[in-house]
Amino acid sequence: MSFSLDHCASSLMQVLNMSYVSQSVSLRLVESWGAGAGDLGEYDDCSIIKTDPILKAANEHVGYCWVGETVNSAVGLCVPKVCTNGQILVSEFELLANILHIPVFAGIHNTSNLQAQCGTHDSNLTLEGKLVIVVLVILFALVIFASVDAWKVELTRLLKRGWDCFDVKAQEDAGDFIASSAPSPVQNRYRPNNNNNNNNSNNNNNDNLYRHHYHNRGRKPNQHQSDTDGEGSFSDLENFYNSHTNSNNNNNNNNTTISNNSSINDQETGRFCTTILQSFSIRSNYNQLVSRDLRPLAPLHAIRVLAVLWIVLGNTVGYMVPVLKESNGFSLIANVKHNWAAQIVIGSYFAVDLFFVLSGFFAGHSFIVQLKTVNRIGAWKPIRRVHYGCIDIPRMYVYRFLRIVPSLAMIMFVYIGLTNLTNPGPLHYLYEENYVAPCREYWWTNLLLINNFLKYTTGKNNACMDWTWYLAVDFNLYLLAPLYVLLFWKNRNLGIASVFLTIVLSISYQMYVGMKLEYSMNPLSVSEFDAYRFSGYDKPWTRCIPYLMGLAAAMMFHRVGSKIRLNRCYVIGGYATSLVLFIAVVIVVPANYFGGVEKVPTLDHNESSKSDTPAHVIHQGSSYENPSWTILMCVLYSVFSHVIVASCCTFWTFIFVTGHGGFIRRALKWYIWTPLSRLSFGIYLVHPILINLGYTGAYALQFYEPLTVVTTFVSMSFLSIVASFALHMTVEKPSKHLSVLLMDGFMHGSGICCGNGNRNNNNNNQLHENNNLGSGLLGT
């Protein structure tokens, strides 16, 4: 070790004396150094110096390092290879600080708190990365093959249609087809005059066959009366094949033999394989993505899209904080204190409450529609007298799980496996240690959707894809939703009362935890944050309030029906009140708090120096408080702000689905919201990865300014939509189709509460359609 120290010191002295290998090499090394605290130097210049022929001739090597208390105040250095050990460089850093009297080391407060990060990362592809690439190649090959096969069938049909235009016999057959299918008086116009009995019988057979195919091919996307997402259900494809199979079976019934059973089985096997292949067809998946939604629930697409974009905006700033220059971090704090518009960015965590409201509403609507279907009640009709209740609970649980996990698993494994191909710069260690490393250890918690119960290590991020806690909480609450719905189905008042009783209990628990842990007003800052997060931040017993409000809205919606008419004064008054409350909670009250924030000095000098970093100021923030706000005031706001925001969203949801809202509802029904809403799940999954790749892949620390935030938000939103589209076409939509086949193949039959009757079996397609709305994020 002493030899290494002496060797490093000697090499550094040669660099400073311009005698390391040559004067030109030493000069280039010094010129690539950072010019002060927060300047990471010229990383790319250091990479070029490595290839200098003079260095190679002398068999010497150089490497990049940064040294500082944190990366926010670090200085970038290009040093001889012998000094690229973090401990050695920190030991020699004081020597450099004493010798050099230039601003390069300005801002370094205490050399005892220094740390060094040398090198970047190994760009070689690991075994897991190779496996990910193999899976991606197979997946895209399957998608291309299925799409080409679908287009080949369509092209053959179009060519045949074009040839029929020149075929006289085909024209006569077309006239017979029109005559047999068109209603009177069109029938009389096109039907031939010399119809004998044989022709009549043939026409009747053709008429019946045509009508059989027409009525069994499935409705058009906009004709669905279930709670699908307005797109064509996958059951349409199955009905298409079923109709042909049934017609073939009917024609063969007259001459059935035992030997024909094998051919029928072959047809069924071929149909099943074709259906699986069709699941990956870009053409069919794209058509379902862009299909219109004319249901009463259509305005909710816009709320979903606006909520996910609000989250992207908040994370654009939130993930910038760890890579901000130290001096710029304080300008960010000043901007938050004196800018009301900045509260919109900080309040982006309220968007999760909007998701929970929508998720609760969709879950309640899905379960209640299933109960209505069993009782032969229309999906949009009010509940009157009912006979019995039945929810195929295991099927719906498994279906929801299979809807979430494939897309989540694909993103996570690409995230882990291809990390070595990204971020070649000096900030790669942040991406690796803070985001990728936890996934290598705790990936299984995400796949089981229990990552929200993982206990956090103090001062360390050990959550894999920590933004996916919402998916786990949503699934936890989905498991409990049928209990409230069944209670509501048996007794309307008791079901709604149980929902509000649970909300009161959750509010009481949050008040207790907030007072015990001294919850701070700053949404990104609490004392003992790790303990608070484990106690209540991402747990179903605290996040259930907006979810249950959405569930109650679904109950009331089906209790009164979709055609209810409310007094216009009540609607306008509700709009005005909810809007004022929403603005007050999200903007006005936080602006009042942050406007009076003051820095509270700490006794320990070392701790005070650490608290000056942007990450500590914003994320932990215990040194910044508003003296006029007591702990009780902070706790009351932290709890009831979510209640108020959820109440506003619940009111808007109920008003929109019942047909009220005027020009606002018409704007929210614009077609553009529908396909974007169906991509919201993928946008939520991929946008933090893209933002982190952008920030940690840079060669310098970030500098906060409003225009930078806007441009980054727009670019990341666009890239997230593109990535989500690819995920939707290749994984999300095919997994939905395959889960339907899996449910029919392995769980065909009745649920635990449905008995053994044919009534449940006849509604299997309806059960799948009832799940299509998914959660607040699942758009299909």
N, C-alpha and C positions, 0 to 999 in steps of 0.2 A: 504493500500500500504506500509506504513511504517513497519507494522508487517511482510509483505512478505519480505521486504528488510532486516530486522533484522534477520528473519528466514533463508533467503538465505545466509547472511553473516556468521551466526553461523554455518550453515551446511558446507559451504566452509572451514571455519577455522577448523572444525573437520576433513575434508578430508585432509587438509594440515598438521594437527597435528597427522595424522594416527589414529584418534579416532572415525571416522564415522562408527557406528555400530560395526566394528571390525578393527583391524589393517590390516588384509588381504584384506578386502573390500576396504579400503582407498588406499592401495598400488595398487590394481588392477585398481582403478579409475584413479590414477595419471599415471600409466603406459600406459593407453589407450589414454592419451592426445597427441596431436600433438607435434612434436619436433621443430617447428619453423614456420615461415610464409610460407603459402602454403602447410602445412602438416595438413590434415584433421583428423589425428589420426587413431585409430583403431575402426571403426564403428562396425564391427562384434564383437569385444571384449566387447564393451559396450552393445550390444544386449545379449551377453552371461551373463554378470554381472546381467542383469535384472532378470535372472532366478536363481540367487544364493539363496540357501535355507536359509542362514543367513539373507539376506535382507528380504525374505518373512517372516521369523520368527519375525523379528523386525518391520514388516509392513512398511518398507521403500521402496522407488522406486527411480530409477535413469533414466536419459534420455540423449540423445545425442544432442549437439549443436555445432555450429561453430560461431566464433566471429572474425570479421576483417573489414577492410575498404571495401573490396570486397571479393568474394569467392576465387579469385586468390591469395590473401595474407592472407587468414583466418587461424585460428588455431582451430582444433577440440578438444572438451572437452566432457567428460562424467561426468555429475554433478548430484547432488541430484534433485529430481523431482521438488522441490519448486523453483529451479533456472532456470527451463526450460521455463521461460517467457523471450522473447527477451529483453525487456526494463530492466527488473530486472538484467539480466546477464550483460548487458552493463554497468549498474550502478555499479555493483560489480567488473567489470573487472579491473578498476583502482586500487582497493584494492589488487587484485591478482598481478597486475603488480608491485606494490610497495613492496609487501611482497616477491615475488619470484624473484630470481636473477639467473635464468637459461635461456637458449636460447629459451625456449618455446614461449616467447613473442617477440623475435627478429623480426624486420621487421614491427612492428606496429608503425607508424609514429605519429599519432595524435589520442588520444582517443575520441576526440569530433566528429570524422568522423566514429566511429565504428557502425556496425550493427550486429545483431545476428539472426541466423535462427535455431530454435529448433524443434525437432521432424522431422518425415518424412511425411508419408501420411497414409490415411485410406485405408487399403487393402480390405475393404468390397466392394462388387460389388453394384454399384448404379442401379437405375431403367433403365437408358439408357443403361448401360452395359448389363443388363439382356435381354433387347430388342434386342441388337446387337447379343447376343449369340443365341437367338431364331431365328433371321433372318439367321444367318450363318448355324444353324442346318437344317432349312428348305431348304436353298439353296443347301447344300451339299447332303441332302437326295434326292432332285430333280435331281441333277447331277448323283448320283449313280443309281437312278431308271432309268433314261433315258439311261445311259450307259449300264446297265444290259439288258434293253429291246433291245437296238441295237445289243448287242452281242448275245442275244437269237435268234434274227432273222438271224444273220449271221451264228450262229452255226447250226440252223435248215437247212439253205440252204446248208451248207457244208456236213451235215449228209445225206441230200437227194442226193447230188451229189455223195457221196460215195456209197450209196445204188444203185444208177442207174448203177454203174459199174457192178453189179451182175444181173441186170434185162435185159433179152434178148429183151423185147419189148422196153425198154428205149434205148438200143443200136440201134435198128432199127429206132426209132424216132430221135436219134442223127444223123444217116446217112441221113435221110430225111432233117434234119435241115441244115446239111453241104451242101447237094446238092442244097437246095433252096436258100442258102445265099452266097455260094462261087461262084466266077466268073468262066467263061469258061477259060480253059478246065477242071477245077476241077469239074464243074457241071456235065459234061459228065462222069466223072470217078465214081462219087458217086450216080448219079441219077439211080433209078431202070429202067430196060428195059421194064417191062410190065406196063407202065403208060397208064391208060385209061383216058377218059375225066374227070371222077370224081376226079381221083387222081391229074390230072393237075389243075383242079379248086381248089382243096384243097391246093395243093402246092403253087398256086398263092396267095391264101388267106393267107397262112402261111408266104409266102415271103413278102407280103405287110405289114402284121402285124408286122413281125420282123423288117422290114425297118422302119416302123412307130416308133417303140420303140427305135430303134437305133438312129434315127436322132432327136428324141425329148428328149433323156435322158440327154442332156447337154454335152458340150465338156469336155474333160479331162482338168485338171488344167493348163497344159502347152499349151493348144490350145486356150486359151482365147485371143481375139484380142482387148478387151476393156482395160481400165486402172485399172483393178482389180490388187490386189497385187500379182498376179501370182498364187493365190490359187483358188480352186474351189469356184465359187460364190454360195451363198445360193439359187440362182434361179435354180441351178441344181437339188436340192432336190425338189423344187416345180415342175420343169419340169417332174421329175420322177413320181410324183403322178398325175400330169396332164395327162401324157401319158396313165396311167392305167385308169384314170377316163374317158378320151376321148374314149378309146377302149371299155370300158364297155358301155358307152353311145351309141356308134355306133352299138354295138351288140344288144342293147335293142331298137333301133329305129324301128326295123321291127315289134315289138309287143308292141308298147308304149300304155299305158293307163294313165288315170288321176291318178290312185292309185299309179303308179310308181313314181310320183313326190316326194312323201314323202320319199321313199327309197333312191332316188338320193340325197335329202337334207341330209339324215342321212349319206350317204357316204361322202358328202362334209364336214359335221361337224366332222366326224371321221378323215378325211384327215387333216383338219385344226388343230385338237387337236394333231394328230400324228406329224405334222410339228412343233408345239410348243414344244412338248416333245423332238423331235429330236434336237432342238436348244441347249439343255443342254447335249447332248451326248459327252462324252470325246473322243470317237473313231472318230467321224466325225470332231470334232473341232481340235483334234490332227492331223488328216490327212491333214486338211487345213493349219495348222500351219507349218508343215514340208514339204509341197509341194514345188516343185521347181518353180523358176521364170525365164523364158527364154525370157522375153520381153526386148526391148532396155533400159528400165528404171531400169533393175536389178542392175547395179553398184551403184545406189543411196542408196541401202540397207546398203552398207558398210559405206558410209558417215554418215548415220543416226546413226549407231551403234557406230562409233568412236566419234561422237559428244556427245552422251549420256554418254559414258564412260569418256570423258573429263570432263563433268559436275560432274560426280561422284568423280573424282579425285580432282577437285577443292573444292567440298563440304566436302570431307574428311578432308581437312586442314581448311576450313572456319568454320565448326561447331566445330572444336577442340579449336579454339581461346577462346571462353568464359569459357572453363574449363581447361585452361593452368595454370601451376604454374607461379607466377609472375616473378620469376627469369628466367624461361625458355622462357618467352615471348620475352625477349630481345635477346636471342640467335636465335629466329625465325626471328626477324628483321635483325640481322646480317647476317643470312643465305640468306635472300631475297636480301640484298644489294650486296653480293659478290658471288652469285651463279646464273649463267645464266639459269641453268636447272629449278630453282625455278620460273622463269618467265612463264614457261609452266603451272604451277599450278595456278599462279595468273591470267594468261590470259584465264582461263577456261570460263570466262563470254563471250568470243567470240564464244563459241560453240552455244550459243543461236542464234547468227546471222546465223550460218549454218542451224539451224532448220527453221528459218524464210525464208531463201532462198528456202529450200526444200518445205516448206509449200506453198509458193507462186507459185512455179513451179507446184506442184501437183494440187493446186486449179485451176490455169489457164488451165492445161492439162485436168482436169475433165470437166470444163465448155466447152472448145473447142471441146472435143470429143463428148459431148452431141449435140453441134451444128452440128458437122459433121454427127452424126448419123441421125439427122432429115433430113439432105440434102443428105443422102445416100453416104457419103464419108468415106473411110476406116480410121481407127483410126491413122494409121501411114502414110497416104498419105498427100502430100502437098496440101494446100488450093488453089484451082483454082477459077473457077466460082461458085458462090453460089446463091441460090434463096432467102432464107429468114433465119432468125435466131430465135431460140427458146430455152430458158432455163427455166426449171421448178423451179423457184427460191424458192417459199415457201417450196416445198418438200425437196430441198437440204439443206435449212436452218434448217428445223426441223430434218432431218436425221443427220446432223452434230451435232446438239445439243444433240440428243439422243445417239450419239456415244460417247460423252465425259462425260456426267453427270452421268450415272449409275456407272461407275468405280470410278469416283471422289467421288461420294456420299458414296459408300461402304467404300473406304479407309478412308474418313473423319470421318464417324460414328464409325468405328472400332477404329480409332485414338482417338476419344473422349471417347467412351464408355468403352474401356478396359484399360484406363490409370492407373486405380487403381491397376491393376494386374502387373504393370511394375515398374521398377526403385525403389526398396526399400531402396536405399542408401541415403547418405547425399546431393546429388545433384538433388534429385527429384524435388525440388521447381523450379529449372531452367527449367526443362521439362514442369512442370505444368504451370508456370507463363508465360514463353516466347512462348510456342508452343501450349498448349492445351487450356488455358484460352481464348485466342482470338477466337478460334473456337466455344466456347460456346456462344459467343455473335454475331459473324459476319459470321456464317456458311452459312447463306442465300446468302451472296454476292458471295460466291464461286459457289453455285448451279446455280445462275443466270449468272455466268461468267461476273460479273462486279466488282470483287474484286480489279482490278487494278485502279478503280476510288475512292477507299476508301481513305479518307484523314488521314494521319498518325499523331498521337499525338507525339509531340516532346519528345524524350528520351524514348519512349515506343513503343514496338512492338504490334500493335493491328491488325495485318494481320493474318488471318487464313491460315495456310499452305502457307506461303509467297512465296514459290518457284512456286506456281501454277499461278502466275501472267502471265506467258507465255501463258497458255491456254486461259486466258481471252483476252489477246491482239491478239492472233491468231484468236479467234472467231470474235473479232471486225473487223479485217482486212478481214476475210472471207466474212463478210456481204457486204463489199465494192467491193470485187473482181469481181462480175458479171458486175458491171457498166463499168469497164475498158475492160472486155472481150467483152461485147456487142458493145462498141465503137470501139474496134479493129475489130470486125466482120463486122461492117458497113464500116469502113475505116481503112485500115491497118496502114498507116503512122500516122493518127490522134490518134489511140489508143496507139501506142508506144510513141508518143510525149506527150500524157497526163500523161503517167507513169513517164517519166523523168521530166516533169514539177512539178509533186508532189514531186519527190525526191529533186529537187532544193529548193522548199518551205520548206521542212522538214529540210534540212541542214541549211537554213537561220534561222529558228526558234531555232534550237539547238545552233547555234552560239550566238544568242541573249540571251537565257537562261543561257548558260554557262558563258558568260561575266558578266551577271547581278549577278549571284550567285557565281562567282569566283570559277569555277569548278577546282578541284585539279587533278593532273596527276594520283594520286593513285586511282585505280579503286574502291577500297573499302573505299575511304575517300574523302569527299567533305565538305567544310564549309557549314553549314546549310543543312545537308544531307536530312533531312525530307522534306524541301521545294523543294529541287532539285528533289527528288524522285516523289513527287506529281506533279511537273511541267513537268517532261519529262522522267524519268527513265523507267517507265512501262506504257507508254501511246502509243496508236496506232499512233499518229501523229509524234512521234519520232522514233518508232520502225518499221515504214512502209518501210524504205529504203531497207533493205535486202529482205523483202517480195515482194516489187514491182519489185526488180531486178529479183527475181525468176519468177514472173508473166511475165515479159518481155521476159525472156528466154523461157518460154513455148510458148509465142506468136511467137517468131522467130523459134522455133523448128517446130511448125505446119505450119509455113509459107513456110519453105524450105523442110519439110519432114524428115523422119528418115534415108534416104539413101544418104544424101548429103555427098560429099567428099571434104575435105579441103586440102590445100597444106600442106605437111608434115613440111615444114620450119615454116609455121605459127603456126602449132600445137606445135612443139618443142619450138619455141620462146615464145609462150604463156605460156606453162608449166614452163619454166625457169623464166620468168618475174613474174608470179603469185606466184611461190614458194619463190622467193627472197623477194617480197613484203610482203608475209604472215609471213615469218621468221622475217623480219625487224620490222613489226608492233607488233607481238606477243612477241618477245624475245629481239631483239637488242635495240630498243628505250626504253622500260621499264627498261632494265638493265642499260642503261645510266642514266635514271632518278634516280632510287633507289641507284645507286652507289654513287651519290652525295648528298643523303639525310642527313640532319643535324637536330638535335633537336633544336627547337626554344624555349627559356625559356619564361615562363609566369610570370606575375606580382603577381598573387595570389598564395600564397604558397599552400593553400588547393587544388586549381585547378591543380597545378603542381603535387601534390602527386597523385591526381586521374588520371592524364594523364599517370602515370607510369604503369598502369595496361595493360595487353596485349590487352584486349578488346578495351580500349580507344586508345591505340597506333595504332592498325590495323584498327579498324572499324571507328573511328572518326578522328584520326590521324592529327588533326589540329596543333599539336605541332611538327610535322615532315615535313620538306619541303626541296626542292632543290633550293637553292638561285639562281642558274644559269638559272632556268626555270621561265619565266614570265607567267602571267595568260593567255596571248594570246597563248603562245606556248602550255600550258596545254589544253586549249579549242580546239585548232586546232587538237591536237592529239586525244582528246576524241571524237571528231565528225568524223574526217576523217579516224580514225582507223577502225571504224565500216564500213565505206563506202568501204575501201580497202579490208577488210576481206570478206565482202559480194560480192564484185566484183570478187575476186579470186574464191570463192565458186560457183558463177554464171557461170564463165568460165568453171570450172571443170564439173559442171552439164551439160552444153550444149555440151561439148566435149564428155563426156561419153555416153549420150543418143543418139548422132549421130554416134556412132560406132568408135570413135577415142580413142586413149589412149594407144594402144599397150599392153605391159606386165602389166602396172598399171591397165588398165581396166580389163584385165583377172584376176588379183589378186582380184579386187573388185567384181568380179562376182562369187567368190567361194561360194559354197552352204551354208557354215556355217553362212554367213552374213544374209541370208534370214530369218530363224526363229528368230534369235536374233533381227533383225530389227522389226519384228512383235511384239516383247515383249518390245520394247523401251518405249512405252507409260506407261506401268506398272512400268518399271524400274525408269522412271522419277518421278512417283508418290510416290513410296515406299522408294527409297533409302535415302532421308533425314530423314525419320522416323527411319529407321534402324540405321543410323549413330548417330542420337541423342539418341536413346535408348542405344546404346553401350557406348557413352561418359557419359551421365548423369546417367547411371545405375552403373557406377564404384564407388568404395568406396574411390577413391583417385583422385586428379587432374591429368590431362594428362601431359606427358613430350614429347615434340616434338623432333623427330629425323627422318631422312630420311627413315631408315629401318622400323620404326613404321608406317610411312605414307604408305609405299608400302604394308606392310602386311595388314594394315587396309583397304586399297583400294581394294586389291584382295579379301579379305574376304567379304567386303560389296558388291562388284560387284557380287560375286557368290550368296550371300543371296538375293540380289535384283532380280537376274534372276530367282531364285527359287520362290520367292514371286510373281513376275510378271507372271510366268507360271501359278500359282494357280489362280491369278486374271483373266488371259486371258481365262482359261478353264471354270471358274465358272461365270464370270460377263461380261467381255469385249466381248467375242465372242457370248455368248447367247444374250446379249443386241443388238448386231449388227443384228443378225437374227430376233429377235423380232421387231426391228425397221423397218425392211423390211416388215414384216407382217402388222405392224401398218400403214405404208405408203400405202400399198395396200388396207387395210380395211377401213381407214378413209379419205384418201386423194386420192382415186382412181379417176383419171380423168386428165384433162389437167391443165397446169399451167396458170399463169395470162397472158402469152404472146403467148400461143400456140394455141389458138382457141379451137375448139371442135372436131377436126378430129380424125380419127382412127389412124393416123400416130403416134401421141404421145402415145396413149394407147398401141400400139404394141411394144413400146420401153421402157416399164416400167422396165423390167429387166435390160436393158442397163443403165437406169438412176441410178439404185441401184449400178450397177457395177462401174459406173463412180465415185461414192462416196467412193469406197473401199480404195483408196489410202489414204484418210484422209489428215492429215496435216503432218508437219515435224516430229511429234511424233507418230501419229496414224499409226500403221504399218499394219493394215488390212483394 
